[in-house]
Amino acid sequence: MAESVIKTEKLTKRFGDFIAANELTFDVKAGEIFGFLGANGAGKTTAMRMLCGLSIPSSGKATVAGFDVYKHTDEIKRNIGYMSQKFSLYEDLTVAENIRFYAGIYGLSNKEIKDKSEELVHQLGLEGETKKLVRELPLGWKQKLSFSVAIVHQPKIVFMDEPTSGVDPVTRRQFWDLIYAAADKGMTIFVTTHYMDESEYCNRISIMVDGVIRALDTPYNLKKQFSANSMDEVFYGLAREAKRTGD
Amino acid sequence: MVAVQLNNLSKKYDKGKIVAVDSISFSVDKGELFGLIGPDGAGKTSIFRMLTTLLLPDGGSAVVDGYDAVKDYKAIRGRVGYMPGKFSLYQDLTVEENLNFFATVFGTTIRENYELVKDIYVQIEPFKTRRAGKLSGGMKQKLALCCALIHKPSVLFLDEPTTGVDAVSRKEFWEMLKRLKQQGITILVSTPYMDEATICDRIALIQSGKILSIDTPDAIVRSYEGSLFAIKSEGMYKLLNDLRSYENTLSCFAFGEYHHIAFRDKMKNYSEELLKYLENKGHKEVEMMPVIPTIEDCFIKLLKN
């Protein structure tokens, strides 16, 4: 059995009377692609912020990459990658400058930065584009570059918040090829998406409803458990019971 | 009767360097639910903004409800409803104030056209004193739709109304559109979600400012040449790589639970040979069957041609 990279026990976040995330207990193994699903307002972002060391839980326990989410938030930030639908790339820096910037922030040496830049540029097929401003790149390229800089320091785990919104179906799949390849090398992928077909690409999936994890298993078992033909049906069946509305 | 007509409509940006809309022509019939399906940057928003007279074309022409999109811009603005992709209501006005505002601007009242928005408005009415900026994504979307409808437009333009919205709200939204269609309103809607295309009467698949295909969803699916198979095994990533290196594979890509694969020779049956190939590669529990292509399969094929 692979080691757990994320481990939570009754992890909870309250805002006043409102329980945004309610006693979440789950673990994610090394090299796993873990899909974290839920309707808008279900509590996904709150949970993710706690796991990334950006928000201190109200109660419960959790470790990420072996570090405690209460005490070791700085170590967590150094040991994870994060990519959101809103790109954190600098639009007015070039491709090469963005890679150098992120690699520098994560403390890579000059030698490492040089090697890593060449490797990334080659892997993404961006050889002719390194001097282009990121602003001039098509959305699909930005997403691929965004993912690459998020894992430039080779974190054990990368968190991705709706990474594929808005791109064409071919680009969306090329992006998943990158995810698969990273997972194949042992990196853990923690991903949210609104595309239900993408949830099928995950090894396991959790579905949050109103702050609670209502289901957690492989796509195959979830479909069996809820007698559904597709993940879309599973999700729809659970998420429409939600009482809460909100983002 | 034609409600919307585009003739070689074009739009360029950045001193002509970027062609956002490349001489596009199509027409939408009165009462039709018409979908523009394509990814970000395909030109959907530029088309909508030209049809709603918010952007001047660089070439070609467009007619909306009998009026020219350049010359008769005032007439068009009074007759169409437009829901932009970006939430554009007044964040610091309440739900009710926003709706009232839009009714007044168009010279009508909420009461006069209440029947049209009733189904949607009752869902947000409990929050009518809440400021629009404080609403959830799904509720913002419903309010925006009400505001675009309150003057009983002849043509409704909805630019990516379901982007970033969860699967449940997306389904509800499309149910609302079907009901509006029954009231005779012509609807042009854009979306990057291929699965929503099937609900439209007709769709245009667009990419890089050009139309790849335009027809009913059924006809587009029927026009898919050759056979398509779904296949899965224990190790899906390895399977994808192995299928791509199989000599007779034309294209293979992940598709939900299965991978979809098409072969070079459309007429030949490769099943037996392929299963043997995969067995040699060490795959277990391989399952393969023919499938009917979806709109997404068609789009992928058109993109690759």
Interface residues (C-beta under 8 A of the other chain):
Chain A: G38 A39 N40 G41 Q85 P138 L139 E162 S165 G166 V167 D168 P169 V170 T171 R173 W176 D177 Y180 A183 D184 H194 Y195 M196 D197 E200 Y201 P219 Y220 S230 M231 D232 F235 Y236 A239 R240 A242 T245 G246 D247
Chain B: G38 P39 D40 G41 A42 S136 G137 G138 M139 T163 G164 V165 D166 A167 V168 S169 R170 K171 P192 Y193 M194 Q207 M236 Y237 L240 F253 A254 F255 G256 E257 E296 F299 I300 L303 K304
